[in-house]
Every structure is written in C-alpha cells, then in structure tokens.
Amino acid sequence: MSATKSNPRQSWSVSASITSKRTSNPIRAIVDHIKVKPNANKSMISLALGDPTLFGNFKIHQSCTDAVIKEVTSYKSNGYPPSTGYPHARQAVAEKFTLPEAPLTAQDVILTSGCSGALDMCIGVLCNEGDNILLPRPGFSLYQTCADSKGIEVRYYDLLPENNWEMDLKQLESLIDERTATVVMNNPSNPCGSVFRKQHLLDFLAVCERNHLPVIADEIYCDLVFSGNEFYSLASLTKTVPVLSVGGLAKKYLVPGWRLGWIFIHDRNDIFAAEVRDGLNSLSQLILGPNSVIQGALRDILHNTDESFYDETRAQLEANAKLSTDILSKVPGLKVIVPQGAMYVMIGININEFKDIPNDIVFTEKLLGEESVMCLPGSVFQCPNFIRIVFTSPPEVLQDAYNRMTEFCARHHV
C-alpha cells in the first residue's frame, strides 16, 4: 500500500491574479471617488460619456439596420467565424480603406471586438513585460489600462494646447530608449478633438524613423473631421515606418455596442515580417473573433450606405461643436480649445480666477452637485485643470447644460 501524499494546501487561499490587480481604468479611479450627488432639483445632464447613441439624436442609417436584419434572417452568420474575421468581411474592409499610398489586402486586415480590442491586441503583440510604451497626454485612458495590465511601463509625451494639441516631438523623442517598444498616436484625438496637420505627421514620422520605432495609430475618428481640416492616414505618409492602424464602426456608424473594430497592418519593408502577423493571429484566438452577424453585414454597411448619412453626421457634430465653442468661450474663467473633429472639446480652467475651486476635480464635483451637469475632469486623461465635454447631445440639451455652467462659473468667479 503506497504512502498517502501529504497535502500542502491545508486551507482555502484564493487570490486575484497579478494581471487583474494591475488592471484599472483611470476614469473609474477618479470618477468613482466623487461622492457629490447631483442637485435633486435639476434634471441630470451627462456630458461625460463618449457614446453618440446616449440621447437618441444620432442614429445609424436605416440601410445598415436592414443589412443586419437580412443577415440575421439568412442564418448564415450564426456560427464561429475565423478568429481574425470572415475572409469576405476582411476583403470588404480592405477594399473600403485601401489607398494608393497605403495599399491593403484582406491579409492586412484583422477584425476585432471593437476598436478597444484592436488596441489591446496591438499593444500586446508589440510590447513585452518590462518594455515601455509612449502614450499621448492627454489621451484615451484605455491605452494606460492595456499597458498596465501587461506590466508595460507607460511614458507620456505631451500634447500642446497652445498649438491645437499637437505633439511635443522634442519631448517625445527624449523619452525613447532601448526598451521603448512602440508609440501610440491618436488622430483625430479623444479627448482633444484635434486633427493633425500633414506636416506635423511627417515630422512625427521622422522621429519614429530616426529611432526605428513602430507606431500604433488610433484613427477611429478618421471620418469625423470638421470644415477647414483634413485627415491624413498616417500609413499613407510613410513607406518606411511600420504602422498598425486601428479603427471600427463605433463612431462613424454610431454603433459602439456592435463591437466591430479592425487592425490594418502597414508594413512595406517586412519589418514586422511573419512574426508580428503570426502574433496578432495568436492573440485573436483569445476570444475567437468579433460579432459574426455584423461581419456578415459588413460589406453592405461599408459599401452601400448613402453618402448623405456621413455628411449629415459630420454636419450635426460640427454644429454642436460651434454651439459649444460660441457659448463656453465667453464664460469668464474658462478657455476653450476649439475642436477640429471627433466629438469632444477640452476646456481649460483658469484656477486663479475662481475663489473656491483649486483644481479640475473640485470643479467637476461642484458642477455636478450644484447644477447636475456631469463632465470628466482632465486628470483622468493625465491633464489637470482641464475638463472634457462630449457634445453629442441635442442642441437644446447642450444649451441648457452650458447655461448652467455659465451660472456656476459666475457664482464661483473672483
């Protein structure tokens, strides 16, 4: 009879993983600690959530809805798709977004669960634990969340409000060392609403080429650009710097909940070679690909939507941006950085002009408590003494919110 094996586990001891402990959302880390309640005598207005569907005034085109209904009733897309996406869906995306200066084939496209899934895969394939990654400040908080969860050191490069939030390229270059794996560039920007000039992008690419630094280009807002500005795909401006660009349906088509994003692999000189492509393929297998029904409808959505839908969406956003700028730029104590695209405006708070507001977090707390208007403090984007406003609400809602903000600032102004 064999001896009984001793059991070293004499009691329950179950801990959360290191990955889970180092995963956090900077927005939640600050907003969840705001204990102030909205003013019960005033209706709540949230200008904080970057979801264009929130108020019902932005809707996807009926033809896109019809395409999804047709796909659902065909019963052809109810199974597991390939983890990188159906070949016909990848082909549809490649045909839509290929450019002579930045050609795409279906093999250069990976479909993902939303643009956030694309970002997580790109960071995961280029960075090892202990590497560092360059992120914009201010910038989308999920970049940090993805990096922190993987044990990647975050280094922030500054965007300059006095230059319409262009990158401080000298400071950016000073952050690069032998463990810098990649840089994230966001254009048009969340939270800034900025759109980079062509020459600025060329200057940025020159830094990347000098330092042999691949780029993750977050271009989810590429089609939401206002009059007088022009969007340039980063990959269309270089033949030498390898770029992973990400995008998706969420913003242009006003359907963030459909969870369909993509990665474009732009690699003219095989710097990524097979290894990065294989790595992306492996990472795609973690969740076995994005929504199959939306993939099935993707060709119709991308290629058969009436152009007027895009024009009307941009016009509505631009009108809301102008309304926001016109009103808030006249409020003492606030400084508006005029948005050039996307659906956001960053507003500076001149702290020394307020008698009892020492920083952006107190500003947002007091605004919520007194006026029931919610916006995000700039600190969640690593940019203190700014606030971010989402201007996708109906004009009458924005007008009401801005009137309350005007009264609030008047009460607290010195």
C-alpha positions as CSV (number, residue, x, y, z in Angstrom):
1,M,0.0,0.0,0.0
2,S,1.5,3.3,-1.1
3,A,2.0,6.1,1.4
4,T,-0.6,8.9,1.4
5,K,0.7,12.0,-0.3
6,S,0.8,14.9,2.1
7,N,-1.3,17.9,1.1
8,P,0.5,21.2,1.5
9,R,-2.8,23.1,1.0
10,Q,-4.4,23.0,4.4
11,S,-6.8,25.9,4.0
12,W,-8.5,28.0,1.3
13,S,-6.3,30.7,-0.2
14,V,-7.5,32.1,-3.4
15,S,-6.0,35.4,-4.6
16,A,-6.7,37.6,-7.6
17,S,-4.0,37.5,-10.3
18,I,-1.3,40.0,-10.8
19,T,-2.8,40.9,-14.1
20,S,-6.1,41.7,-12.5
21,K,-4.5,43.7,-9.7
22,R,-2.6,46.0,-12.1
23,T,-5.6,46.5,-14.4
24,S,-7.6,49.7,-13.7
25,N,-9.5,52.3,-15.6
26,P,-8.1,55.8,-14.8
27,I,-11.6,57.3,-15.4
28,R,-13.2,55.0,-12.9
29,A,-10.3,55.5,-10.4
30,I,-11.3,59.2,-10.2
31,V,-15.0,59.3,-11.0
32,D,-15.9,56.5,-8.6
33,H,-14.4,58.6,-5.8
34,I,-16.6,61.6,-6.5
35,K,-19.1,61.4,-3.6
36,V,-21.1,64.5,-4.5
37,K,-24.7,63.8,-5.6
38,P,-26.5,65.7,-8.4
39,N,-28.8,68.5,-7.4
40,A,-32.2,66.8,-6.9
41,N,-34.0,70.0,-8.1
42,K,-32.4,69.9,-11.5
43,S,-32.5,67.2,-14.2
44,M,-29.3,65.4,-14.7
45,I,-27.3,66.1,-17.9
46,S,-24.3,64.0,-18.6
47,L,-21.6,65.4,-21.0
48,A,-19.1,62.7,-19.9
49,L,-19.8,59.6,-21.9
50,G,-18.3,59.3,-25.4
51,D,-21.4,57.3,-26.7
52,P,-23.2,59.1,-29.5
53,T,-26.3,56.9,-29.0
54,L,-27.0,58.2,-25.5
55,F,-29.7,60.8,-26.4
56,G,-31.1,59.2,-29.5
57,N,-30.4,62.1,-31.8
58,F,-27.5,60.2,-33.6
59,K,-28.8,57.1,-35.3
60,I,-27.2,54.6,-37.7
61,H,-28.6,54.7,-41.3
62,Q,-31.7,52.5,-41.9
63,S,-29.9,50.7,-44.7
64,C,-27.3,49.4,-42.2
65,T,-30.0,48.2,-39.9
66,D,-31.7,46.5,-42.8
67,A,-28.4,44.8,-43.7
68,V,-28.1,43.4,-40.2
69,I,-31.7,42.2,-40.3
70,K,-31.1,40.5,-43.6
71,E,-28.0,38.8,-42.2
72,V,-29.8,37.6,-39.1
73,T,-32.7,36.1,-41.1
74,S,-30.3,34.4,-43.5
75,Y,-29.0,32.2,-40.7
76,K,-25.6,32.3,-42.5
77,S,-23.6,34.0,-39.7
78,N,-24.7,32.3,-36.5
79,G,-21.6,30.2,-36.1
80,Y,-18.0,30.8,-35.1
81,P,-16.1,32.9,-37.6
82,P,-12.3,32.6,-38.1
83,S,-10.7,34.4,-35.1
84,T,-9.3,37.1,-37.4
85,G,-12.7,37.5,-39.2
86,Y,-14.5,36.1,-42.1
87,P,-12.4,36.4,-45.3
88,H,-15.2,38.2,-47.2
89,A,-15.6,40.7,-44.3
90,R,-11.8,41.4,-44.2
91,Q,-11.9,41.8,-48.0
92,A,-14.8,44.3,-47.7
93,V,-12.8,46.4,-45.2
94,A,-9.6,46.2,-47.3
95,E,-11.5,47.4,-50.4
96,K,-13.1,50.3,-48.4
97,F,-9.9,51.6,-46.9
98,T,-7.1,50.8,-49.3
99,L,-5.2,53.8,-50.7
100,P,-2.6,54.0,-53.5
101,E,-0.2,55.4,-50.9
102,A,-1.2,52.7,-48.3
103,P,-2.5,49.6,-50.1
104,L,-4.4,47.0,-48.1
105,T,-5.4,43.4,-48.9
106,A,-7.6,41.1,-46.9
107,Q,-4.5,39.6,-45.4
108,D,-3.5,43.0,-44.0
109,V,-6.8,43.3,-42.0
110,I,-7.7,41.7,-38.7
111,L,-11.2,42.1,-37.4
112,T,-11.6,42.6,-33.7
113,S,-14.1,43.1,-30.9
114,G,-14.4,46.9,-31.1
115,C,-11.5,49.3,-31.5
116,S,-10.6,48.8,-27.9
117,G,-10.0,45.1,-28.7
118,A,-7.8,46.2,-31.6
119,L,-5.8,48.5,-29.3
120,D,-5.3,45.7,-26.8
121,M,-4.0,43.3,-29.4
122,C,-1.6,45.8,-30.9
123,I,-0.1,46.7,-27.6
124,G,0.0,43.0,-26.7
125,V,1.8,42.0,-29.9
126,L,4.5,44.7,-29.8
127,C,5.3,45.0,-26.1
128,N,6.8,42.6,-23.6
129,E,6.5,43.0,-19.8
130,G,9.2,45.5,-18.8
131,D,9.2,47.3,-22.1
132,N,7.9,50.9,-22.2
133,I,5.3,52.5,-24.4
134,L,4.8,56.1,-25.3
135,L,1.3,57.4,-24.8
136,P,-0.2,60.9,-25.5
137,R,-1.0,63.2,-22.6
138,P,-3.9,64.0,-22.6
139,G,-5.0,60.7,-24.1
140,F,-7.7,58.0,-24.1
141,S,-7.4,56.3,-20.7
142,L,-7.7,52.7,-22.1
143,Y,-4.2,53.0,-23.5
144,Q,-2.8,53.1,-20.0
145,T,-5.2,50.3,-18.8
146,C,-4.0,48.0,-21.6
147,A,-0.3,48.7,-20.8
148,D,-0.6,48.5,-17.0
149,S,-2.4,45.1,-17.2
150,K,0.6,43.7,-19.2
151,G,3.3,45.1,-16.9
152,I,4.4,47.7,-19.6
153,E,5.9,50.9,-18.3
154,V,3.9,54.0,-19.5
155,R,5.8,57.1,-20.6
156,Y,3.7,60.1,-21.5
157,Y,4.5,62.6,-24.3
158,D,2.8,65.9,-24.2
159,L,0.2,67.4,-26.5
160,L,0.4,71.2,-26.5
161,P,-2.9,73.1,-26.1
162,E,-1.4,76.3,-27.3
163,N,-0.7,74.5,-30.7
164,N,-4.1,72.9,-31.1
165,W,-2.9,69.9,-29.1
166,E,0.0,69.0,-31.5
167,M,2.6,66.6,-30.2
168,D,5.7,67.9,-28.4
169,L,8.0,66.0,-30.7
170,K,11.2,67.0,-28.9
171,Q,9.9,65.9,-25.6
172,L,8.5,62.7,-27.2
173,E,11.9,61.8,-28.7
174,S,13.6,62.4,-25.3
175,L,11.6,59.5,-23.8
176,I,12.8,56.8,-26.2
177,D,15.3,54.3,-25.1
178,E,16.3,50.7,-25.9
179,R,13.2,49.3,-24.2
180,T,10.7,51.5,-26.0
181,A,8.5,49.1,-27.9
182,T,6.1,51.4,-29.7
183,V,4.3,54.8,-29.6
184,V,0.5,55.3,-29.7
185,M,-0.6,58.2,-31.9
186,N,-4.3,59.3,-31.9
187,N,-5.7,61.4,-34.7
188,P,-8.3,62.8,-34.6
189,S,-8.0,62.9,-30.8
190,N,-10.0,61.8,-27.9
191,P,-10.2,63.8,-25.6
192,C,-8.8,66.8,-27.5
193,G,-10.9,66.9,-30.7
194,S,-7.7,67.9,-32.6
195,V,-6.8,67.0,-36.2
196,F,-3.1,66.9,-37.0
197,R,-1.6,68.8,-40.0
198,K,0.1,66.8,-42.7
199,Q,3.5,68.4,-41.9
200,H,3.1,67.6,-38.3
201,L,2.5,64.0,-39.0
202,L,5.6,63.9,-41.3
203,D,7.7,65.4,-38.6
204,F,6.3,62.8,-36.2
205,L,7.2,60.0,-38.7
206,A,10.7,61.4,-39.0
207,V,11.2,60.9,-35.2
208,C,9.9,57.4,-35.5
209,E,12.2,56.6,-38.4
210,R,15.3,58.0,-36.7
211,N,14.6,55.8,-33.7
212,H,13.3,52.7,-35.5
213,L,10.0,53.0,-33.6
214,P,6.8,51.3,-34.9
215,V,3.5,53.1,-34.5
216,I,0.1,52.2,-33.3
217,A,-2.2,54.7,-35.0
218,D,-5.6,55.1,-33.4
219,E,-7.7,56.5,-36.2
220,I,-11.2,55.6,-35.0
221,Y,-12.4,59.2,-35.6
222,C,-10.9,59.5,-39.1
223,D,-14.1,60.4,-40.8
224,L,-15.4,62.9,-38.2
225,V,-13.4,65.9,-39.3
226,F,-14.8,69.5,-39.4
227,S,-14.6,72.1,-42.2
228,G,-11.2,73.6,-42.8
229,N,-9.3,70.5,-41.6
230,E,-8.2,67.4,-43.4
231,F,-7.4,63.9,-42.1
232,Y,-4.3,62.1,-43.4
233,S,-3.9,58.4,-42.7
234,L,-0.5,58.0,-41.0
235,A,0.4,55.0,-43.1
236,S,-0.3,57.0,-46.3
237,L,2.6,59.3,-45.4
238,T,5.4,56.8,-45.0
239,K,7.0,53.9,-46.9
240,T,9.5,53.1,-44.2
241,V,7.8,53.2,-40.7
242,P,5.7,50.2,-39.9
243,V,2.2,51.1,-38.7
244,L,-0.6,49.2,-37.0
245,S,-3.6,51.4,-37.5
246,V,-6.9,50.7,-35.7
247,G,-10.5,51.8,-36.3
248,G,-14.0,50.4,-36.4
249,L,-17.7,51.0,-36.8
250,A,-18.4,52.6,-33.4
251,K,-18.1,56.3,-34.1
252,K,-18.6,56.8,-37.9
253,Y,-21.6,54.5,-37.9
254,L,-22.8,55.4,-34.4
255,V,-22.9,51.8,-33.1
256,P,-20.3,51.4,-30.4
257,G,-22.3,48.4,-29.0
258,W,-21.9,46.4,-32.2
259,R,-18.3,45.7,-31.2
260,L,-16.7,45.6,-34.6
261,G,-13.2,47.0,-35.0
262,W,-10.1,46.3,-37.1
263,I,-6.4,46.4,-37.3
264,F,-4.6,47.4,-40.5
265,I,-1.0,46.1,-40.9
266,H,1.0,48.5,-42.9
267,D,4.5,47.1,-43.4
268,R,6.1,47.9,-46.7
269,N,9.5,46.6,-45.8
270,D,8.6,43.4,-43.9
271,I,9.9,44.9,-40.6
272,F,7.0,43.2,-38.8
273,A,7.6,40.1,-41.0
274,A,5.7,37.0,-40.3
275,E,6.3,37.2,-36.5
276,V,4.1,40.1,-35.7
277,R,1.4,38.9,-38.1
278,D,1.5,35.4,-36.5
279,G,1.4,37.1,-33.1
280,L,-1.7,39.1,-34.0
281,N,-3.3,35.9,-35.3
282,S,-2.5,34.1,-32.0
283,L,-3.9,37.0,-29.9
284,S,-7.1,37.0,-31.9
285,Q,-7.7,33.4,-30.7
286,L,-8.2,34.6,-27.1
287,I,-11.8,35.5,-27.8
288,L,-12.4,33.8,-31.2
289,G,-13.2,36.9,-33.2
290,P,-15.8,39.7,-33.2
291,N,-19.5,39.6,-33.8
292,S,-20.3,37.2,-36.7
293,V,-23.6,38.8,-37.7
294,I,-22.1,42.3,-38.0
295,Q,-19.3,40.8,-40.0
296,G,-21.8,39.2,-42.3
297,A,-23.5,42.6,-42.9
298,L,-20.2,44.5,-43.2
299,R,-19.9,44.7,-47.0
300,D,-23.4,46.3,-47.2
301,I,-22.6,48.6,-44.3
302,L,-19.3,49.9,-45.7
303,H,-20.1,50.0,-49.4
304,N,-23.8,50.6,-49.7
305,T,-24.6,53.3,-47.1
306,D,-25.7,56.5,-48.7
307,E,-23.1,59.2,-48.6
308,S,-25.6,61.7,-47.2
309,F,-25.6,59.8,-43.9
310,Y,-21.9,60.6,-43.3
311,D,-22.4,64.2,-44.3
312,E,-25.4,64.7,-42.0
313,T,-23.5,63.1,-39.1
314,R,-20.5,65.4,-39.6
315,A,-22.7,68.5,-40.0
316,Q,-24.6,67.7,-36.8
317,L,-21.4,67.3,-34.9
318,E,-19.8,70.4,-36.3
319,A,-22.9,72.5,-35.5
320,N,-22.8,71.2,-31.9
321,A,-19.1,71.9,-31.7
322,K,-19.7,75.5,-32.9
323,L,-22.5,75.9,-30.3
324,S,-20.2,74.7,-27.6
325,T,-17.4,77.0,-28.6
326,D,-19.6,80.0,-29.1
327,I,-21.1,79.8,-25.6
328,L,-18.3,78.5,-23.5
329,S,-15.6,80.7,-24.9
330,K,-17.4,83.7,-23.4
331,V,-17.5,82.3,-19.9
332,P,-15.0,84.0,-17.5
333,G,-12.5,81.6,-16.1
334,L,-12.8,79.1,-19.0
335,K,-10.5,78.7,-22.0
336,V,-11.9,76.7,-25.0
337,I,-9.5,74.8,-27.3
338,V,-11.6,74.8,-30.5
339,P,-12.2,71.3,-31.7
340,Q,-11.4,70.3,-35.2
341,G,-13.0,66.9,-35.3
342,A,-14.3,63.9,-33.3
343,M,-17.0,64.7,-30.7
344,Y,-15.1,66.3,-27.8
345,V,-13.9,69.7,-26.6
346,M,-11.3,70.3,-24.0
347,I,-11.8,73.4,-21.8
348,G,-9.1,74.9,-19.6
349,I,-10.0,76.1,-16.1
350,N,-8.1,79.3,-15.1
351,I,-7.9,78.2,-11.4
352,N,-6.7,81.6,-10.2
353,E,-9.9,83.2,-11.4
354,F,-12.0,81.1,-9.1
355,K,-12.3,81.7,-5.4
356,D,-13.0,78.2,-4.2
357,I,-12.1,75.8,-7.0
358,P,-8.5,74.6,-6.6
359,N,-8.5,72.1,-9.4
360,D,-10.4,70.3,-12.1
361,I,-11.7,67.5,-9.9
362,V,-13.3,70.0,-7.5
363,F,-14.7,71.9,-10.5
364,T,-16.5,68.8,-11.7
365,E,-17.7,67.8,-8.2
366,K,-19.2,71.2,-7.5
367,L,-20.7,71.5,-11.0
368,L,-22.4,68.1,-10.5
369,G,-23.6,69.0,-7.0
370,E,-24.9,72.4,-7.8
371,E,-26.1,72.1,-11.5
372,S,-26.5,68.4,-12.1
373,V,-24.1,68.6,-15.1
374,M,-21.5,65.9,-15.4
375,C,-18.3,66.2,-17.3
376,L,-14.9,64.5,-16.9
377,P,-12.0,66.2,-15.1
378,G,-8.9,66.4,-17.2
379,S,-7.0,64.5,-14.6
380,V,-8.5,61.2,-15.9
381,F,-6.6,62.0,-19.1
382,Q,-3.4,63.0,-17.3
383,C,-4.2,66.6,-18.0
384,P,-5.1,68.5,-14.8
385,N,-7.1,71.8,-14.8
386,F,-9.0,70.9,-17.9
387,I,-12.4,69.3,-18.4
388,R,-13.6,67.3,-21.3
389,I,-17.1,67.7,-22.7
390,V,-18.8,65.3,-25.2
391,F,-21.0,67.4,-27.5
392,T,-23.2,64.7,-29.0
393,S,-26.3,65.7,-27.0
394,P,-29.2,67.5,-28.8
395,P,-28.6,71.3,-29.1
396,E,-31.3,72.2,-26.6
397,V,-29.7,69.9,-24.0
398,L,-26.3,71.4,-24.7
399,Q,-27.8,74.9,-24.4
400,D,-29.3,74.0,-21.0
401,A,-26.1,72.5,-19.8
402,Y,-24.0,75.4,-20.9
403,N,-26.4,77.9,-19.3
404,R,-26.0,76.1,-16.0
405,M,-22.2,76.1,-16.4
406,T,-22.2,79.8,-17.1
407,E,-24.2,80.5,-14.0
408,F,-22.0,78.1,-12.0
409,C,-18.8,79.9,-13.1
410,A,-20.3,83.3,-12.4
411,R,-21.1,82.2,-8.8
412,H,-17.5,81.0,-8.1
413,H,-15.6,83.6,-10.1
414,V,-13.5,86.0,-8.1
